[in-house]
Amino acid sequence: MAERLAGWVWVGGAALACVGGIVNVVGFLGYQHQAITHLTGNTSLLGAALVGGDGPATLHLAVMLGAFVAGAALGGLIVQDSALRLGRRYGVALSIESLMLFAAIPLFRQQHLAGPLLAAMACGLQNAMATSYSGAVVRTTHLSGMFTDLGIMLGHALRGMPLARRRLALCVLIISFFFAGGVLGAWLFARTGYGALYFPAVLTGAAGVGYVLYRQLHRNASA
């Protein structure tokens, strides 16, 4: 049941989905209209660039994909588990993500490729921190899986099958806050340019500190 979702999962999932939405929309609106978290589209563009013989675009897209994978590898190295549960080193991962986003801002402003590369690494790291919770797939930087799960559950409901309420709640949460992040990111970009990334940078840093404090309080309460 959705009620069994721990409070830190609700808050963390919503916050990180918002971060993913902001970072991705800033990439679309900014440097070469480059999607940051949309690997499906970037992979398709890479194929088109290869066929078209566009060397610079091929290299650009290839390193973007590689940066996301490198961030995910770093996340796997730090967290060392794909199941979301209290006690993992999420605070460390979130703090590193925050530093990457802060570092990406001046590079974006200089129209340097390292800006979107750092942002892609940060999102790869975020996405790798946890990929499942109580049987539900968790992705906070893109929505294809969330919408697929939502469609499957709607189909099950139409057949009169039992509804996985926890999974449904998680899907709606991630989709809603990713969309809200996109709206907020577009609004901030129109007013502050790449300064819009300060919001997710601060948010992930605060989430990292908050997680460490929450974990400590939980540990003390269990002692």
Steps between C-alpha positions, in 0.01 A plus 500: 500500500612857433463574871796273574742716306747646747489877531861539388418310179213738417707810570817373333322372190311824453808717552721300266235482228472879521879524465494279191226711343688824560837379372350349186297806404799730555695281258221522243468878532872569524823363355431364148151401623666191645285251691682396815304201627321394178731216400252338263482811286874560520570143391269543200671828413836327527390242243378775268826692541702190414299437184519866406876507542481782754820441695467782757139406582594134526779576745284742698213253543732208574672683783162611639388139520835403648474771765163373619636144517808623689275673753294184540821299549605743773159459662537122495847532650376719785163344583585138406136389483208557263231453766388818673531469877612701797864461596662543159743782418245720326625809685844465340352445155267798530780726619714404200204559267454844655867589440476383137198723437667800663811442285288466183347848527804713402590249229149525354533879502825470305323269251753231583413135437619413850185670635246253359747215559513576872123537510460161327742340746303649789176356364659160436623498859154597626325235294737226618455573869187283507321315225231316695285528811266222620474354150439835328755632250631843605637737237526868593668644188272372223142382472473227236499225763259690723249554218538137394424379852207739519357363176545141614315571823217671313471193280490276805230719654289474184523121525388512862837385631630617840658845484855540631427817694853555629641472150228726360562763767873497428444539125263794546739662746803478269309611189337794676818636652710447187241705311493760776880517480480561127253784552709650779823458302356675195372785717836538674696477173293781349598721792847390608639297209731223616461632853190279497735212584576653838161376616565126435860539619384640834211252518723194455753638747227563756352155433840345562537675834137429587543132425805476727305667783194280442716189501668609822165568671370163381811329635468675838132409523581136429780490758 
